[in-house]
Amino acid sequence: MRPLTYAASFLSLTGLVNAQYFSAGWTPGQAVPSQTPSPAHVPHSPSTPATQHGPGKMSFLDNLVTVGPLGALSSLIGLNITGTPSATWDERIPLITDENYAEMIVNETLTPEEEKERVWFLIITVTAGQPEGVSKFVDQVFDATYNYTLEKGELPHVRFGRIDYLNVTSITTKWSVWSAPYLVVLKDRGQTLRFYKAGQIRLTDEILHQFLKEEGWGIKEPWKSIYGPGGEREYILDYLAQFLSIVYGALVRVPKWLMYMMSGGFATFFINFLHKPSPPQSAAKPAPKPVSAPAAPEHTVSSSATDTPQKGSTKRRGKK
């Protein structure tokens, strides 16, 4: 029985050994990597490696209050001063901003034939502010459609782009878009726009690919408005977009933690002002009654009334 016990112990130890020398990618003479992940834990990666948009560098003040003891203390009391969370996006899909919109779309270098066929398929996303909302699902389907289109090798005239709703002002104002997510089919250098809410199209990569391939977007009429592209009052939204861009450019310079404190203080002051009790009203004093003159006695009035006719009658008797 003792040899069987030794054999069982040896087999149990062999399960802990990482057999690096029998991997498919190893050849004789090649240096053995110091650490190789187990094949069971290696995630499936796409054929084309994609880099992703990551969070940018924080300023000194933001870093001071969002990390360390102060950040931990704020999380305990329920105060979020970490700012808007950054979403990770595929960098192969260009990020359209207020700064590069004209260069990438409006002034894109195209031949007349290419300009006629060019279609931009855009997504307006709010995943940066709602990491677990509907926008995240739409983002995933949008990325899957992009990868599916690359695998098929079709639709060379279609370009994909992503717009971060929380990081643009001019584009969404000119398009009169005040919520997200949206899917946008753009043609004619931004003069022809079609908007689709998340629930208006079945969101799968194959269906969206077929939607672009068969130009199913042509069934819907493009957005036409006097305030839209080519409208009589387009300049109104242009001026509004410029004004809001200036305001946004000034606000983003304020540290996020200071913005939260200022907005919270203003909201508290405004609520207290609305709920301020009215001042107590003093009791109204009764108005003094006018003093009336005393009434004359009845016997005086009656005597005067009876004396007058008597005098008249006496005079008449004397005349006779």
Backbone bond lengths (Angstrom), bond angles and torsions (degrees), N, CA, C in turn:
res aa  C-N    CA-C-N  psi(-1)  N-CA   C-N-CA  omega(-1)  CA-C   N-CA-C  phi
1 M - - - 1.453 - - 1.515 112.24 -
2 R 1.353 115.44 -27.93 1.460 117.02 -178.37 1.523 111.84 -65.07
3 P 1.336 122.01 -41.43 1.478 119.98 176.37 1.526 112.71 -59.64
4 L 1.334 117.37 -36.38 1.459 119.25 178.13 1.524 111.25 -65.96
5 T 1.321 116.04 -36.20 1.478 119.26 178.17 1.508 110.72 -65.02
6 Y 1.338 117.78 -42.56 1.467 121.46 177.98 1.531 110.88 -62.68
7 A 1.323 115.87 -40.92 1.464 119.07 -179.02 1.527 111.42 -65.40
8 A 1.330 116.66 -40.44 1.470 119.84 178.63 1.516 111.19 -65.46
9 S 1.333 117.18 -39.40 1.468 120.05 178.59 1.515 111.05 -65.11
10 F 1.327 116.77 -39.09 1.461 120.30 -179.97 1.523 111.17 -65.49
11 L 1.342 116.64 -41.04 1.460 119.91 179.20 1.524 111.36 -66.40
12 S 1.330 117.81 -35.92 1.466 119.70 178.34 1.508 111.84 -67.84
13 L 1.322 118.77 -31.86 1.457 121.46 178.43 1.517 111.99 -75.40
14 T 1.306 116.87 -31.19 1.464 118.93 -179.53 1.516 111.85 -67.15
15 G 1.338 117.76 -22.28 1.459 119.80 177.67 1.513 112.73 -68.61
16 L 1.337 117.67 -20.63 1.458 121.27 179.79 1.511 112.95 -88.60
17 V 1.314 118.65 -6.33 1.457 121.75 -176.69 1.521 109.05 -84.41
18 N 1.327 117.30 135.53 1.460 122.99 177.04 1.521 108.01 -94.15
19 A 1.322 117.44 107.15 1.470 121.60 -174.84 1.511 109.58 -79.64
20 Q 1.331 117.05 82.12 1.447 121.38 -178.35 1.520 111.87 -74.37
21 Y 1.297 118.55 -28.68 1.461 121.49 -172.91 1.515 112.74 -75.79
22 F 1.336 117.43 -9.43 1.451 119.67 -179.20 1.524 111.91 -108.71
23 S 1.340 117.24 15.37 1.457 119.88 177.26 1.519 109.70 -70.87
24 A 1.338 115.32 152.89 1.464 119.82 -175.89 1.513 112.33 -68.33
25 G 1.335 117.49 -24.85 1.451 119.07 -175.97 1.517 114.26 -91.42
26 W 1.320 118.63 1.86 1.467 120.28 -176.64 1.517 110.56 -94.47
27 T 1.338 117.11 139.11 1.459 123.37 176.81 1.513 108.96 -125.95
28 P 1.325 118.81 154.21 1.469 120.93 179.88 1.519 111.34 -58.91
29 G 1.319 115.87 136.66 1.451 121.85 -179.14 1.508 114.34 91.47
30 Q 1.346 117.13 -11.92 1.459 120.30 -179.89 1.516 109.29 -82.26
31 A 1.345 116.10 141.32 1.457 120.14 -179.93 1.513 109.69 -66.42
32 V 1.308 116.32 137.01 1.447 121.43 -179.50 1.523 108.62 -81.89
33 P 1.303 119.36 127.45 1.472 120.20 179.05 1.511 110.86 -63.52
34 S 1.324 114.80 147.86 1.457 119.50 -176.59 1.512 111.72 -69.15
35 Q 1.318 117.65 -30.99 1.448 121.68 -177.98 1.511 108.84 -145.07
36 T 1.310 117.53 120.39 1.455 122.23 179.34 1.507 108.64 -122.45
37 P 1.303 119.59 125.43 1.463 120.07 -179.48 1.513 111.29 -65.91
38 S 1.305 114.70 150.91 1.455 120.33 179.72 1.518 110.05 -66.60
39 P 1.336 118.74 142.13 1.467 120.14 -178.95 1.513 113.01 -59.87
40 A 1.333 116.73 -26.74 1.457 119.21 -178.43 1.518 112.27 -69.98
41 H 1.347 116.89 -20.69 1.460 120.27 -176.50 1.512 112.46 -108.45
42 V 1.329 119.13 6.35 1.457 121.35 -179.20 1.518 108.78 -82.86
43 P 1.342 119.40 117.74 1.468 119.87 179.15 1.513 111.05 -72.01
44 H 1.330 114.41 152.59 1.460 120.02 178.97 1.516 109.28 -73.66
45 S 1.307 117.24 124.93 1.462 122.18 -179.19 1.519 108.90 -108.49
46 P 1.333 117.91 147.25 1.466 120.20 179.47 1.505 111.25 -67.83
47 S 1.339 114.69 164.68 1.455 119.83 -177.17 1.513 111.58 -65.31
48 T 1.332 116.50 -32.30 1.458 120.50 179.23 1.509 109.21 -108.37
49 P 1.318 118.64 113.03 1.461 119.03 -179.33 1.512 110.42 -64.68
50 A 1.309 115.56 139.02 1.463 121.21 -177.10 1.508 109.64 -123.64
51 T 1.292 114.86 131.44 1.453 119.91 172.20 1.513 108.92 -83.67
52 Q 1.314 116.24 160.22 1.448 120.75 -174.70 1.510 110.05 -128.23
53 H 1.338 113.36 151.84 1.448 119.41 174.11 1.520 108.12 -71.21
54 G 1.302 116.97 125.07 1.451 121.12 178.35 1.502 111.07 -111.32
55 P 1.330 116.73 174.89 1.450 119.57 -179.88 1.507 111.66 -67.28
56 G 1.313 116.71 141.96 1.455 121.78 179.68 1.514 111.90 -79.39
57 K 1.322 116.23 176.15 1.447 121.61 179.81 1.521 109.83 -75.37
58 M 1.342 115.31 140.11 1.442 120.37 178.66 1.515 109.76 -91.23
59 S 1.330 115.38 154.19 1.449 119.73 176.69 1.523 109.68 -72.69
60 F 1.339 115.34 171.31 1.464 119.82 -176.98 1.524 111.22 -63.30
61 L 1.346 117.14 -42.70 1.459 119.89 -178.77 1.522 111.38 -67.43
62 D 1.342 116.78 -41.34 1.463 119.23 177.25 1.520 110.84 -62.45
63 N 1.332 115.89 -42.73 1.451 119.91 179.86 1.521 111.26 -65.97
64 L 1.333 116.85 -30.84 1.454 121.02 -177.56 1.515 111.97 -67.99
65 V 1.333 116.89 -36.46 1.460 119.95 -174.15 1.521 113.33 -101.81
66 T 1.313 118.58 -13.01 1.463 119.91 -176.82 1.517 113.22 -98.55
67 V 1.320 118.94 -11.88 1.457 121.67 177.88 1.513 108.23 -127.32
68 G 1.327 115.36 161.54 1.448 119.75 176.98 1.518 112.66 85.80
69 P 1.332 116.59 -162.47 1.472 120.39 -175.59 1.521 113.50 -61.67
70 L 1.338 117.25 -38.30 1.458 119.26 -178.69 1.523 111.53 -65.55
71 G 1.330 116.52 -40.10 1.456 119.20 177.15 1.518 112.07 -65.76
72 A 1.348 116.88 -38.62 1.460 119.92 177.71 1.523 111.31 -66.39
73 L 1.342 116.63 -40.80 1.458 120.09 179.02 1.519 111.47 -64.32
74 S 1.332 116.78 -41.09 1.461 119.54 179.88 1.522 111.63 -65.50
75 S 1.332 117.09 -34.41 1.462 119.05 178.65 1.521 111.57 -69.70
76 L 1.350 117.02 -30.46 1.456 119.82 179.61 1.521 111.73 -69.51
77 I 1.321 116.84 -36.11 1.462 119.85 -178.82 1.522 112.19 -89.73
78 G 1.338 117.09 2.99 1.461 120.39 176.16 1.499 115.33 84.65
79 L 1.335 118.69 17.78 1.461 121.91 179.26 1.512 109.13 -100.21
80 N 1.334 116.68 120.35 1.453 121.63 -179.88 1.515 109.28 -95.69
81 I 1.329 117.16 108.44 1.466 121.38 178.39 1.517 110.26 -119.09
82 T 1.318 116.48 20.58 1.460 119.62 -178.10 1.507 112.44 -85.71
83 G 1.338 118.01 -8.33 1.456 119.85 179.63 1.511 111.43 84.99
84 T 1.323 115.74 -173.02 1.458 122.05 -178.72 1.516 110.51 -75.34
85 P 1.338 119.08 127.70 1.451 119.86 179.48 1.516 111.48 -65.12
86 S 1.321 116.11 145.63 1.459 121.36 -179.05 1.520 109.61 -92.88
87 A 1.314 116.76 134.55 1.451 121.74 177.93 1.521 109.24 -94.57
88 T 1.324 115.89 151.93 1.462 121.57 177.47 1.515 108.30 -100.06
89 W 1.327 116.09 122.42 1.453 122.41 -177.63 1.516 109.99 -125.48
90 D 1.312 115.16 156.01 1.456 122.50 178.84 1.524 109.04 -71.00
91 E 1.322 117.01 121.93 1.464 120.83 -178.16 1.524 112.94 -72.65
92 R 1.323 117.75 -13.48 1.462 119.05 176.14 1.522 111.59 -67.25
93 I 1.310 116.37 -24.79 1.463 121.34 174.51 1.517 107.16 -92.53
94 P 1.330 118.58 114.93 1.469 119.94 -174.85 1.521 111.74 -64.72
95 L 1.319 114.37 144.17 1.456 121.69 177.06 1.530 108.45 -92.52
96 I 1.319 116.28 115.50 1.462 121.92 -178.21 1.530 108.53 -87.34
97 T 1.324 116.36 126.57 1.457 122.48 179.86 1.526 109.91 -124.94
98 D 1.324 115.29 176.22 1.467 119.58 176.45 1.517 111.69 -63.56
99 E 1.333 116.09 -29.28 1.462 120.08 -175.94 1.526 112.74 -78.80
100 N 1.334 118.01 -37.26 1.467 119.29 -174.36 1.528 113.54 -106.24
101 Y 1.329 118.35 4.82 1.463 120.20 -178.00 1.521 111.33 -62.10
102 A 1.318 117.08 -47.75 1.468 119.97 -178.40 1.519 111.15 -64.89
103 E 1.320 117.25 -39.16 1.466 120.17 -177.74 1.519 111.89 -70.07
104 M 1.335 117.22 -40.91 1.455 120.37 -173.73 1.521 112.99 -84.13
105 I 1.306 118.38 -33.07 1.464 120.85 -172.57 1.524 111.98 -113.75
106 V 1.317 117.37 -55.09 1.466 119.98 -174.53 1.518 111.12 -67.97
107 N 1.325 117.40 -45.92 1.466 121.87 -176.24 1.530 112.43 -104.75
108 E 1.314 117.75 28.26 1.465 121.10 179.42 1.531 110.23 -63.80
109 T 1.321 115.71 135.51 1.465 120.83 -179.31 1.524 109.55 -76.30
110 L 1.333 115.97 112.57 1.455 121.84 -176.95 1.520 109.43 -142.86
111 T 1.327 114.67 151.44 1.458 119.83 169.91 1.528 108.75 -78.69
112 P 1.325 118.11 163.54 1.477 119.04 179.28 1.522 113.04 -55.54
113 E 1.335 118.09 -38.38 1.462 120.25 179.08 1.526 110.70 -69.07
114 E 1.340 116.92 -42.70 1.461 119.94 178.98 1.526 111.30 -65.25
115 E 1.318 116.44 -37.81 1.466 119.43 179.30 1.523 111.17 -64.05
116 K 1.325 116.38 -35.47 1.460 120.03 179.53 1.523 111.58 -69.27
117 E 1.335 117.25 -34.18 1.460 121.18 -176.79 1.528 113.64 -92.76
118 R 1.316 117.49 -15.47 1.463 120.03 -174.05 1.527 112.02 -61.42
119 V 1.321 115.18 130.14 1.464 123.25 176.29 1.526 107.80 -130.71
120 W 1.310 115.85 127.57 1.462 121.69 173.55 1.524 108.29 -103.80
121 F 1.328 115.10 124.16 1.463 121.25 176.32 1.524 107.18 -106.36
122 L 1.330 116.17 110.68 1.460 122.16 -171.63 1.519 110.53 -116.32
123 I 1.315 114.50 154.12 1.458 121.90 171.48 1.519 108.31 -124.38
124 I 1.325 115.98 131.06 1.465 122.18 172.75 1.521 106.38 -100.71
125 T 1.308 116.63 112.21 1.452 121.96 -169.29 1.516 111.58 -117.97
126 V 1.330 115.26 152.38 1.469 122.02 173.27 1.521 110.22 -124.71
127 T 1.325 116.40 25.88 1.458 120.19 -178.69 1.520 111.75 -61.51
128 A 1.334 118.24 -28.99 1.460 120.55 179.02 1.517 111.63 -62.16
129 G 1.331 118.06 -28.94 1.453 120.91 179.20 1.512 113.66 -102.16
130 Q 1.345 117.93 -19.38 1.458 122.55 179.15 1.522 108.65 -130.75
131 P 1.336 117.03 77.74 1.471 119.79 -172.42 1.518 113.94 -61.86
132 E 1.330 118.22 -24.24 1.457 119.95 -176.07 1.524 112.24 -116.71
133 G 1.313 118.31 20.43 1.453 120.75 -177.50 1.515 112.84 -93.98
134 V 1.332 115.07 -165.74 1.460 121.55 179.97 1.522 110.53 -64.31
135 S 1.326 116.64 -32.37 1.464 120.02 -178.02 1.526 111.57 -60.67
136 K 1.322 117.22 -34.43 1.466 119.44 179.22 1.526 110.67 -64.99
137 F 1.327 116.85 -41.21 1.462 120.25 178.20 1.528 110.96 -63.69
138 V 1.338 116.91 -43.15 1.462 120.07 178.83 1.524 110.27 -64.17
139 D 1.332 117.45 -38.33 1.463 120.89 176.36 1.524 111.45 -60.17
140 Q 1.309 116.54 -43.38 1.461 120.38 -178.91 1.525 111.27 -65.03
141 V 1.323 117.07 -42.64 1.467 119.89 178.15 1.523 110.39 -66.48
142 F 1.320 117.15 -37.66 1.467 121.21 178.79 1.529 110.39 -63.14
143 D 1.327 117.17 -45.17 1.465 120.26 177.73 1.523 111.17 -64.89
144 A 1.339 116.52 -39.02 1.462 119.42 178.15 1.526 111.02 -64.83
145 T 1.312 118.01 -36.76 1.468 121.14 176.48 1.518 111.01 -64.72
146 Y 1.320 116.54 -39.60 1.467 120.37 177.58 1.529 110.72 -62.66
147 N 1.327 117.05 -45.97 1.464 120.05 179.04 1.529 111.43 -65.84
148 Y 1.320 116.86 -38.89 1.463 120.60 178.96 1.526 110.75 -64.17
149 T 1.327 116.82 -38.15 1.466 120.79 178.22 1.523 110.96 -66.54
150 L 1.331 116.94 -38.76 1.466 119.71 177.19 1.520 111.34 -65.48
151 E 1.323 116.96 -39.86 1.460 119.71 179.56 1.527 111.38 -65.17
152 K 1.319 117.16 -38.06 1.456 120.47 179.67 1.522 111.67 -73.43
153 G 1.326 117.51 -24.40 1.457 120.61 -178.68 1.508 113.43 68.61
154 E 1.314 116.55 27.54 1.459 121.13 -178.31 1.531 110.09 -112.45
155 L 1.302 114.77 179.27 1.466 123.43 175.58 1.525 112.41 55.27
156 P 1.327 117.91 58.33 1.466 118.77 177.79 1.523 113.12 -68.86
157 H 1.330 116.91 -18.68 1.465 120.07 -178.53 1.528 112.73 -86.97
158 V 1.324 117.23 -3.84 1.467 121.58 -178.34 1.521 109.14 -101.15
159 R 1.313 115.71 129.98 1.463 121.49 175.80 1.524 109.10 -118.45
160 F 1.320 114.93 142.81 1.458 121.58 -179.55 1.528 109.22 -101.65
161 G 1.314 115.68 147.57 1.461 121.15 177.74 1.519 110.49 -153.24
162 R 1.324 114.92 154.11 1.465 121.04 -178.95 1.523 109.63 -124.19
163 I 1.330 115.99 136.98 1.461 122.87 177.87 1.525 108.10 -119.54
164 D 1.319 116.15 121.88 1.460 121.40 176.46 1.524 108.27 -84.21
165 Y 1.315 116.11 109.88 1.467 120.74 -175.71 1.523 111.87 -59.56
166 L 1.334 117.40 -32.25 1.459 121.09 -176.95 1.516 112.81 -81.14
167 N 1.324 117.83 -6.71 1.462 120.33 -174.92 1.524 112.45 -121.29
168 V 1.315 118.21 8.36 1.464 121.73 176.94 1.520 108.43 -127.64
169 T 1.305 115.66 154.39 1.464 121.06 178.74 1.522 111.13 -131.31
170 S 1.321 116.59 -47.92 1.458 120.63 -174.27 1.526 111.83 -67.36
171 I 1.332 117.32 -44.64 1.471 120.18 -175.39 1.518 110.71 -62.28
172 T 1.321 116.89 -52.92 1.462 120.14 -176.26 1.526 111.90 -67.42
173 T 1.332 117.52 -30.57 1.467 119.38 177.84 1.522 110.68 -69.31
174 K 1.337 117.49 -43.97 1.464 120.11 178.39 1.522 111.64 -64.19
175 W 1.320 116.81 -32.01 1.458 120.29 179.50 1.523 112.33 -88.41
176 S 1.324 117.48 -1.78 1.465 122.63 -178.73 1.527 111.24 56.51
177 V 1.320 115.39 44.84 1.465 122.20 177.74 1.521 107.29 -104.64
178 W 1.325 116.37 118.41 1.464 120.96 -176.12 1.517 111.98 -119.40
179 S 1.316 117.99 11.15 1.462 121.49 176.57 1.524 107.94 -153.63
180 A 1.315 116.22 171.61 1.461 121.94 -179.08 1.535 107.17 -155.38
181 P 1.344 118.40 162.02 1.469 128.54 8.50 1.530 113.01 -85.92
182 Y 1.328 114.37 155.53 1.463 123.72 176.38 1.521 108.67 -136.74
183 L 1.321 115.43 147.37 1.455 122.43 167.14 1.523 107.70 -106.57
184 V 1.327 116.43 134.34 1.458 121.73 -173.39 1.523 108.97 -126.65
185 V 1.321 116.25 131.53 1.462 122.59 171.18 1.523 106.65 -106.50
186 L 1.318 116.40 115.09 1.467 122.70 -173.72 1.518 109.82 -113.59
187 K 1.325 115.84 132.80 1.462 122.25 176.23 1.523 109.29 -137.26
188 D 1.344 114.40 170.44 1.469 122.32 175.12 1.527 111.67 55.81
189 R 1.332 115.24 44.31 1.472 121.67 176.77 1.531 112.61 56.03
190 G 1.317 115.76 37.02 1.455 120.70 176.08 1.508 115.25 92.34
191 Q 1.330 118.59 3.53 1.456 121.28 179.95 1.526 112.64 -86.95
192 T 1.324 117.80 -20.59 1.462 122.40 179.28 1.518 108.26 -119.46
193 L 1.315 115.94 117.72 1.465 121.75 -174.23 1.520 109.76 -128.51
194 R 1.327 114.72 139.19 1.460 121.91 173.14 1.523 107.64 -131.62
195 F 1.326 116.16 127.75 1.460 122.06 -175.86 1.524 109.67 -111.55
196 Y 1.326 115.01 140.55 1.459 121.45 179.86 1.527 108.57 -134.03
197 K 1.335 115.30 124.20 1.457 119.84 172.72 1.517 109.60 -72.75
198 A 1.336 114.91 165.16 1.464 119.42 -175.12 1.525 112.09 -61.77
199 G 1.330 118.65 -30.43 1.454 120.53 -177.27 1.512 114.68 -90.27
200 Q 1.333 118.74 1.22 1.463 121.13 -177.49 1.524 112.96 -89.03
201 I 1.322 117.95 -13.76 1.462 122.04 -179.99 1.524 107.79 -132.32
202 R 1.324 115.70 142.26 1.467 119.31 173.33 1.523 108.20 -69.58
203 L 1.305 115.81 122.86 1.460 120.92 -170.90 1.521 110.74 -96.27
204 T 1.327 115.09 88.76 1.459 122.51 167.11 1.520 107.38 -136.92
205 D 1.315 116.36 155.30 1.461 119.37 -176.66 1.528 111.86 -63.39
206 E 1.338 117.79 -39.83 1.458 120.34 -178.86 1.532 111.49 -68.24
207 I 1.328 116.33 -41.08 1.467 119.19 -178.93 1.524 110.72 -67.76
208 L 1.325 117.75 -42.04 1.461 119.75 178.30 1.527 111.25 -66.30
209 H 1.324 116.39 -36.31 1.464 118.95 176.55 1.525 110.59 -63.78
210 Q 1.326 116.51 -43.97 1.463 120.08 177.57 1.529 110.85 -65.80
211 F 1.318 116.60 -34.89 1.465 121.96 177.63 1.527 111.10 -60.82
212 L 1.329 116.64 -39.03 1.465 120.50 178.10 1.523 111.87 -78.88
213 K 1.325 116.51 -36.88 1.459 120.21 -176.95 1.522 111.38 -67.24
214 E 1.319 116.88 -43.87 1.463 121.25 -178.31 1.528 112.34 -90.36
215 E 1.328 116.70 5.62 1.470 122.05 -179.54 1.525 111.06 53.30
216 G 1.324 114.07 48.10 1.460 118.91 177.40 1.512 113.09 -65.65
217 W 1.322 116.31 -19.05 1.461 119.39 178.26 1.528 111.79 -66.54
218 G 1.366 117.44 -18.08 1.458 119.78 -179.09 1.515 113.67 -68.89
219 I 1.348 117.19 -15.34 1.467 119.48 179.80 1.525 110.54 -68.08
220 K 1.320 116.12 -35.79 1.462 120.35 -178.02 1.521 110.44 -84.41
221 E 1.322 115.40 138.82 1.458 120.45 178.06 1.529 109.98 -70.88
222 P 1.319 118.19 140.77 1.468 119.84 178.24 1.522 111.40 -67.43
223 W 1.316 114.40 162.23 1.463 120.64 -179.24 1.522 109.57 -69.39
224 K 1.321 115.94 121.70 1.456 121.83 178.21 1.525 108.43 -125.04
225 S 1.309 115.69 126.02 1.456 121.29 179.52 1.520 108.66 -155.96
226 I 1.326 116.07 153.40 1.461 119.04 176.78 1.521 111.14 -67.67
227 Y 1.345 115.82 -17.78 1.463 120.15 177.38 1.527 112.50 -97.69
228 G 1.338 117.23 -7.51 1.449 121.02 -177.64 1.512 112.75 -84.86
229 P 1.342 117.19 -173.54 1.471 120.93 179.21 1.523 111.47 -59.37
230 G 1.326 116.14 125.91 1.447 121.40 -179.22 1.509 115.04 83.47
231 G 1.350 117.99 -0.24 1.454 120.77 -179.51 1.522 112.70 -80.92
232 E 1.324 115.36 165.16 1.462 120.56 -177.73 1.524 112.22 -66.01
233 R 1.321 116.76 -32.43 1.460 120.72 -177.67 1.527 111.88 -111.56
234 E 1.299 115.98 31.11 1.468 119.83 178.07 1.526 111.46 -60.92
235 Y 1.327 116.26 -30.87 1.465 120.20 -176.68 1.530 112.00 -63.57
236 I 1.338 117.55 -25.00 1.465 119.89 -179.14 1.524 110.26 -65.07
237 L 1.332 116.39 -47.52 1.461 119.24 177.63 1.523 111.31 -68.87
238 D 1.328 117.60 -29.31 1.467 119.65 175.79 1.523 110.99 -63.65
239 Y 1.333 116.73 -46.93 1.465 120.34 178.20 1.530 111.21 -64.50
240 L 1.324 115.80 -40.80 1.462 119.28 178.40 1.524 111.16 -63.75
241 A 1.334 116.42 -39.40 1.465 120.16 178.22 1.522 111.20 -64.27
242 Q 1.331 117.40 -41.01 1.460 120.07 177.87 1.527 111.60 -64.11
243 F 1.323 116.68 -42.48 1.465 120.09 179.82 1.526 111.01 -64.04
244 L 1.335 116.73 -47.11 1.461 119.85 -179.47 1.522 111.59 -66.20
245 S 1.327 117.46 -31.73 1.464 119.87 176.89 1.525 110.82 -65.60
246 I 1.331 116.82 -39.63 1.468 119.87 177.47 1.529 110.58 -64.67
247 V 1.333 116.47 -43.19 1.466 120.10 179.04 1.522 110.46 -63.58
248 Y 1.332 116.12 -43.91 1.460 119.69 179.71 1.524 111.24 -64.05
249 G 1.338 116.94 -40.69 1.458 119.88 178.71 1.511 112.80 -62.76
250 A 1.336 116.91 -30.70 1.467 119.69 177.22 1.523 111.64 -78.07
251 L 1.324 116.64 -36.84 1.462 119.26 -177.08 1.521 112.63 -71.59
252 V 1.334 117.25 -34.18 1.461 118.65 -177.66 1.522 112.01 -69.93
253 R 1.329 117.53 -15.06 1.456 120.14 176.95 1.526 112.28 -78.23
254 V 1.321 116.23 -18.02 1.459 120.27 178.39 1.525 108.27 -79.97
255 P 1.335 119.02 132.73 1.472 120.22 178.01 1.522 111.03 -57.57
256 K 1.313 115.21 144.38 1.460 120.06 -175.41 1.518 111.78 -60.74
257 W 1.323 117.58 -40.62 1.463 119.57 -177.78 1.527 110.72 -65.30
258 L 1.343 116.60 -37.08 1.460 119.72 177.65 1.522 110.85 -69.52
259 M 1.330 117.00 -36.58 1.458 120.59 177.76 1.524 110.77 -63.25
260 Y 1.341 116.97 -41.14 1.454 120.37 178.29 1.522 111.29 -63.86
261 M 1.330 116.82 -41.60 1.460 120.05 179.67 1.527 110.86 -65.52
262 M 1.331 117.05 -43.34 1.463 120.25 -179.42 1.527 111.21 -66.14
263 S 1.330 116.57 -44.77 1.466 119.27 -179.59 1.522 111.04 -66.06
264 G 1.346 116.84 -38.57 1.461 119.33 177.74 1.513 112.38 -66.12
265 G 1.345 116.49 -40.41 1.458 119.33 177.69 1.517 112.49 -65.43
266 F 1.331 116.81 -40.99 1.465 120.08 178.51 1.523 110.84 -65.45
267 A 1.336 116.70 -41.32 1.466 119.50 179.51 1.526 110.84 -64.11
268 T 1.340 117.03 -40.75 1.463 119.95 178.32 1.522 111.39 -63.75
269 F 1.330 116.38 -43.58 1.468 120.13 178.92 1.524 110.91 -63.10
270 F 1.325 116.89 -41.71 1.464 120.44 -178.04 1.521 111.00 -66.66
271 I 1.337 116.73 -41.37 1.467 119.78 179.80 1.522 110.50 -66.46
272 N 1.335 116.60 -42.94 1.465 119.45 178.12 1.524 111.47 -63.42
273 F 1.332 116.10 -35.30 1.466 119.28 178.55 1.526 111.11 -65.94
274 L 1.344 116.34 -40.36 1.462 119.33 180.00 1.523 112.06 -69.12
275 H 1.336 116.60 -32.17 1.464 120.60 -178.10 1.524 112.17 -98.36
276 K 1.306 118.10 17.10 1.460 121.21 179.47 1.521 109.62 -68.21
277 P 1.352 118.75 128.74 1.472 119.44 -179.37 1.518 111.00 -68.61
278 S 1.310 115.32 147.90 1.463 120.42 179.47 1.522 109.80 -72.78
279 P 1.340 119.32 147.41 1.470 121.51 -179.47 1.517 110.63 -64.36
280 P 1.359 118.09 144.27 1.480 120.43 179.99 1.521 111.15 -65.09
281 Q 1.307 115.13 135.51 1.459 120.89 -179.77 1.526 110.00 -88.87
282 S 1.355 117.65 130.81 1.465 122.39 178.94 1.525 109.79 -72.47
283 A 1.373 115.34 146.17 1.466 119.76 -178.65 1.521 110.48 -65.85
284 A 1.301 116.82 133.15 1.470 121.47 -178.30 1.537 110.45 -71.77
285 K 1.332 116.86 129.70 1.464 121.47 178.71 1.529 109.46 -75.79
286 P 1.329 116.49 137.65 1.484 117.83 178.52 1.520 111.02 -66.65
287 A 1.305 116.54 139.31 1.468 121.30 -179.21 1.526 110.02 -69.86
288 P 1.355 118.44 137.38 1.483 120.18 179.66 1.525 111.21 -65.73
289 K 1.329 114.79 138.36 1.469 120.15 179.95 1.533 109.92 -76.92
290 P 1.328 119.01 139.34 1.481 120.54 177.91 1.529 111.62 -66.12
291 V 1.335 115.73 139.75 1.467 121.23 -179.29 1.529 109.03 -78.50
292 S 1.314 116.77 122.36 1.470 120.96 -179.21 1.531 110.05 -92.45
293 A 1.334 116.99 148.45 1.474 121.59 179.63 1.522 110.06 -70.51
294 P 1.351 117.85 144.64 1.475 119.56 179.67 1.521 111.09 -66.74
295 A 1.316 115.81 142.18 1.471 121.40 -178.75 1.529 110.63 -74.35
296 A 1.314 116.08 145.37 1.477 120.91 179.72 1.520 110.23 -72.96
297 P 1.353 118.53 147.22 1.478 120.57 178.41 1.520 111.33 -63.49
298 E 1.355 116.19 150.37 1.460 121.17 -175.46 1.535 111.81 -70.77
299 H 1.355 116.07 -36.23 1.465 117.65 -174.67 1.517 110.82 -68.87
300 T 1.327 118.06 -29.16 1.460 120.14 178.80 1.507 110.42 -68.83
301 V 1.319 115.74 -43.10 1.461 120.13 -179.48 1.515 110.49 -65.15
302 S 1.307 115.78 -43.41 1.467 118.69 -177.47 1.521 111.95 -67.25
303 S 1.354 117.32 -37.35 1.458 120.21 -179.56 1.514 111.44 -67.61
304 S 1.315 116.44 -39.80 1.457 119.77 178.55 1.513 111.02 -66.81
305 A 1.300 114.71 -33.34 1.462 117.96 179.78 1.525 111.30 -71.17
306 T 1.319 118.22 -32.88 1.463 121.15 -178.65 1.524 112.69 -83.32
307 D 1.345 118.13 -26.39 1.465 120.66 -178.39 1.512 111.97 -69.76
308 T 1.223 120.82 -34.55 1.463 123.41 -173.44 1.520 112.13 -65.68
309 P 1.286 119.79 -49.77 1.461 117.77 178.79 1.522 112.84 -64.88
310 Q 1.349 119.21 -29.27 1.458 120.69 179.16 1.513 110.88 -64.32
311 K 1.361 116.75 -42.14 1.455 119.63 179.17 1.515 110.31 -63.89
312 G 1.239 118.18 -39.32 1.462 120.90 -179.63 1.523 111.85 -64.91
313 S 1.314 114.65 -40.39 1.465 117.82 179.93 1.517 111.84 -68.28
314 T 1.352 116.83 -33.04 1.467 120.25 178.90 1.505 110.33 -66.69
315 K 1.296 116.91 -40.21 1.457 120.94 178.65 1.515 111.09 -64.52
316 R 1.343 115.04 -39.60 1.460 117.31 -179.25 1.544 111.24 -66.75
317 R 1.339 114.36 -35.15 1.465 117.05 178.95 1.535 111.31 -68.46
318 G 1.319 118.47 -36.11 1.464 120.79 179.80 1.507 112.06 -66.06
319 K 1.329 116.58 -34.44 1.455 120.89 179.80 1.523 111.57 -67.65
320 K 1.269 116.02 -33.79 1.455 118.79 178.64 1.519 110.65 -65.84
